[in-house]
Protein backbone atom coordinates (compact mmCIF):
# COMPACT_ATOMS: atom_id res chain seq x y z
CA UNK A 1 0.00 0.00 0.00
CA UNK A 2 1.27 3.43 -0.87
CA UNK A 3 1.90 5.46 2.29
CA UNK A 4 0.58 8.57 0.54
CA UNK A 5 -2.79 6.95 -0.26
CA UNK A 6 -4.27 7.86 3.14
CA UNK A 7 -4.03 11.47 4.21
CA UNK A 8 -3.34 12.34 7.81
CA UNK A 9 -6.72 14.16 7.90
CA UNK A 10 -8.59 10.91 7.25
CA UNK A 11 -6.65 9.15 10.04
CA UNK A 12 -7.55 11.72 12.70
CA UNK A 13 -11.07 10.36 13.47
CA UNK A 14 -9.62 6.87 13.75
CA UNK A 15 -6.88 8.02 16.11
CA UNK A 16 -9.45 9.88 18.25
CA UNK A 17 -11.54 6.70 18.41
CA UNK A 18 -8.47 4.69 19.45
CA UNK A 19 -7.92 7.05 22.38
CA UNK A 20 -11.50 6.41 23.52
CA UNK A 21 -11.16 2.62 23.52
CA UNK A 22 -10.51 0.67 26.70
CA UNK A 23 -6.83 -0.09 27.45
CA UNK A 24 -7.30 -3.77 26.57
CA UNK A 25 -8.92 -2.86 23.23
CA UNK A 26 -6.09 -0.41 22.54
CA UNK A 27 -3.59 -3.21 23.19
CA UNK A 28 -5.41 -5.51 20.77
CA UNK A 29 -5.38 -2.82 18.06
CA UNK A 30 -1.67 -2.17 18.65
CA UNK A 31 -0.88 -5.88 18.40
CA UNK A 32 -2.73 -6.13 15.11
CA UNK A 33 -1.00 -3.02 13.73
CA UNK A 34 2.39 -4.47 14.74
CA UNK A 35 1.61 -7.76 12.98
CA UNK A 36 0.44 -6.02 9.81
CA UNK A 37 3.48 -3.77 9.81
CA UNK A 38 5.76 -6.77 10.31
CA UNK A 39 4.15 -8.55 7.34
CA UNK A 40 4.90 -5.52 5.17
CA UNK A 41 8.46 -5.22 6.43
CA UNK A 42 7.82 -2.14 8.55
CA UNK A 43 9.62 -2.12 11.88
CA UNK A 44 7.85 -0.56 14.83
CA UNK A 45 10.46 -0.27 17.58
CA UNK A 46 9.46 -2.02 20.79
CA UNK A 47 10.71 1.01 22.74
CA UNK A 48 7.36 2.58 21.87
CA UNK A 49 5.57 -0.23 23.71
CA UNK A 50 4.27 0.84 27.11
CA UNK A 51 5.13 -2.45 28.80
CA UNK A 52 2.96 -4.54 31.05
CA UNK A 53 2.58 -4.34 34.79
CA UNK A 54 1.97 -8.11 34.86
CA UNK A 55 1.78 -10.87 32.26
CA UNK A 56 -1.97 -11.27 32.77
CA UNK A 57 -2.44 -7.80 31.22
CA UNK A 58 -1.00 -9.20 28.00
CA UNK A 59 -3.65 -11.91 27.58
CA UNK A 60 -5.83 -9.87 25.14
CA UNK A 61 -2.78 -9.01 23.02
CA UNK A 62 -1.63 -12.62 23.04
CA UNK A 63 -5.12 -13.87 22.11
CA UNK A 64 -5.20 -11.44 19.17
CA UNK A 65 -1.80 -12.72 18.05
CA UNK A 66 -2.96 -16.35 18.22
CA UNK A 67 -6.12 -15.53 16.24
CA UNK A 68 -4.15 -13.56 13.65
CA UNK A 69 -1.88 -16.59 13.24
CA UNK A 70 -5.02 -18.65 12.57
CA UNK A 71 -4.87 -20.88 15.62
CA UNK A 72 -8.14 -22.75 15.99
CA UNK A 73 -10.74 -21.24 18.30
CA UNK A 74 -10.48 -24.36 20.47
CA UNK A 75 -6.70 -23.97 20.82
CA UNK A 76 -6.99 -20.25 21.63
CA UNK A 77 -9.64 -21.00 24.26
CA UNK A 78 -7.57 -23.82 25.80
CA UNK A 79 -4.36 -21.75 25.84
CA UNK A 80 -6.16 -18.79 27.45
CA UNK A 81 -7.74 -21.02 30.08
CA UNK A 82 -4.44 -22.72 30.96
CA UNK A 83 -2.50 -19.45 31.00
CA UNK A 84 -5.06 -17.57 33.11
CA UNK A 85 -5.26 -20.48 35.57
CA UNK A 86 -1.47 -20.47 35.92
CA UNK A 87 -1.17 -16.67 36.21
CA UNK A 88 -3.80 -16.52 38.96
CA UNK A 89 -1.45 -18.59 41.13
CA UNK A 90 1.85 -17.24 39.79
CA UNK A 91 1.44 -13.63 38.59
CA UNK A 92 5.17 -13.07 37.82
CA UNK A 93 6.80 -16.50 37.80
CA UNK A 94 10.45 -17.44 37.64
CA UNK A 95 11.81 -20.35 35.61
CA UNK A 96 12.09 -22.47 38.76
CA UNK A 97 8.46 -21.74 39.67
CA UNK A 98 7.35 -22.80 36.17
CA UNK A 99 9.35 -26.02 36.44
CA UNK A 100 7.90 -26.76 39.88
CA UNK A 101 4.40 -26.08 38.60
CA UNK A 102 4.80 -28.41 35.61
CA UNK A 103 6.32 -31.14 37.81
CA UNK A 104 3.40 -30.87 40.24
CA UNK A 105 0.90 -30.98 37.38
CA UNK A 106 2.45 -34.25 36.14
CA UNK A 107 1.29 -35.78 39.44
CA UNK A 108 -2.28 -34.58 38.82
CA UNK A 109 -3.00 -34.87 35.10
CA UNK A 110 -1.76 -36.59 31.96
CA UNK A 111 1.62 -35.75 30.44
CA UNK A 112 -0.21 -34.68 27.25
CA UNK A 113 -2.14 -32.01 29.15
CA UNK A 114 1.02 -30.81 30.90
CA UNK A 115 2.73 -30.65 27.50
CA UNK A 116 -0.10 -28.47 26.17
CA UNK A 117 0.13 -26.29 29.25
CA UNK A 118 3.88 -25.84 28.70
CA UNK A 119 3.27 -24.91 25.05
CA UNK A 120 0.65 -22.36 26.10
CA UNK A 121 2.95 -20.82 28.71
CA UNK A 122 5.91 -20.76 26.32
CA UNK A 123 3.78 -18.93 23.75
CA UNK A 124 2.32 -16.59 26.37
CA UNK A 125 5.65 -15.52 27.84
CA UNK A 126 7.55 -15.58 24.55
CA UNK A 127 5.18 -13.10 22.92
CA UNK A 128 5.47 -10.11 25.32
CA UNK A 129 9.19 -10.74 25.78
CA UNK A 130 9.84 -10.59 22.01
CA UNK A 131 7.67 -7.47 21.74
CA UNK A 132 9.53 -5.71 24.56
CA UNK A 133 6.47 -5.67 26.82
CA UNK A 134 7.89 -8.00 29.50
CA UNK A 135 11.52 -8.16 30.62
CA UNK A 136 12.06 -11.92 30.64
CA UNK A 137 10.71 -15.25 29.48
CA UNK A 138 10.58 -17.71 32.39
CA UNK A 139 10.13 -20.59 29.93
CA UNK A 140 13.63 -20.12 28.49
CA UNK A 141 15.50 -23.26 29.47
CA UNK A 142 12.40 -25.22 30.47
CA UNK A 143 12.47 -28.44 28.47
CA UNK A 144 9.61 -30.11 26.68
CA UNK A 145 7.39 -32.56 28.53
CA UNK A 146 7.98 -36.04 27.21
CA UNK A 147 4.76 -37.72 26.17
CA UNK A 148 4.71 -41.40 25.31
CA UNK A 149 2.43 -42.37 22.48
CA UNK A 150 0.02 -45.26 22.93
CA UNK A 151 1.89 -47.13 20.19
CA UNK A 152 5.28 -47.02 21.99
CA UNK A 153 3.96 -49.56 24.51
CA UNK A 154 3.75 -52.17 21.76
CA UNK A 155 7.20 -51.64 20.28
N, C-alpha and C positions, 0 to 999 in steps of 0.2 A: 504494500500500500504506500502510496506517495505521501510523505509527511506534510506536504502542502495542501493535500486534498480536504483537510478539515481545518477550518479557521479557528483561531483561539476564541473568537466570539461565540461560535457554536458549541464549544466545550464548556463555557462558563456555567450554563444551567446544570450541566451534568456534574461539574465540580461542586456547585452549591448543594446539589442533592446528595452527593457523597458525604459532605460535611454534616448533613442532617441524619444520616444513617447511624444505627447503633454501632458501637465499637466492634462487635463481632461481625456485623455485616460489612463494615469497612475493611476488616482483615480479610474476609472472603474475597472482596473485590480486588484488594491489593494482591492477593495470592494469584488470582486469575490473570491480572494484568502482568505480573511477573512471568507467569508461564507463557502467555502469549508473546511477550517481549523476547523471552528466551528462544521460543520457536523461530522467531524472525531474526535472531542473532543480535538482539539489542540487550546490552548489559545494563541492568539497574543495580547500582552498587548497594550491597547489603548495609552499608553505613547509614543509609536512609531509613532502614527498618527501625521501628521504635523499640523492639525487643519485647520480651514477655516477662511478666512478673513471676509466672509459674508455667510449667508445661501444659497444664490443663487449659490455660487461656488459648493455646494454639490448636485445640481440637477442631474448631470450625475451619481454620486454615488448612489443617491436615486433611480433613474430610473433603474439602473442595479440591485439594491436590489429588486425592485418591479417585474422586469422581472424574476429574479432568483426564486422568490417566486410564479411564474406562475400567476401573475395578468394578466387579459386579456389586449390585446393591446389597446382596447378602454378605459379601466380604467386607464392604465398608461398614455395615451394621455390626458385624462380629468384631472387627478391629476396634471400632469406637467403644463397644461394650467392654471388651477386654482392657483397653487402655484406660477408660474412665474408672473401671473397677480397681485397677492397679494404682492409678494416681490418687484415688481417694485415700488409700492407705499409705502411699509413698509420694507425697507431692513433689519432692525434689530429690530423687533417688541417686545413690552412688552406684558404681559398678558392682560393688560387693553386695549391696542391698538387692540389686536386680538378680544376681546369682543366687542369693539366699532365697529370694521369692520363688524363682523357678525351681530350685531344689525342693522347696517345701511343697510346691504345686505338684511335683512328680509323685509325692506321697498321697495326693488327694485325687488326681484325675489322670487320664491317659497321657502317655508321652506325645501322642498326636496333638492333643489339645494344648499341651505345654509348648510344643513346637510352634503352633499357630500363635500362641500368646507371645512368644519370643519374636516371631516375625512382625507382629503388630507393634510391639514395643520398639523394635529396631527401626521400623518405618517411622513411628511417631517421633522418636528422639533424633533420628537422622535428619528428618525434614527441617525442623527449626534450627538445628545446628548448622546445616549447610546454608541456610538462608540468613544466618547471622542473628537469629532471634533468640537463641539460647546458647550459653557459653560452652557446653560440653555435651557429649553423647555418652551416657552411661552404659550403652550397649557395646561400645568399642571394646573388643577383647573378650566379649562373652560369646562362647562357642555355640554352635548349633546343638539342638536337642536331638539325640539319636533316636530314631523311630524304626523299629523292626517291622518289616512288612509281614503280613500273614503268610506269605509264600516262603519266607526264609526259614520257617519252622520245618518245612518239608525237604529242605536241601541238605 
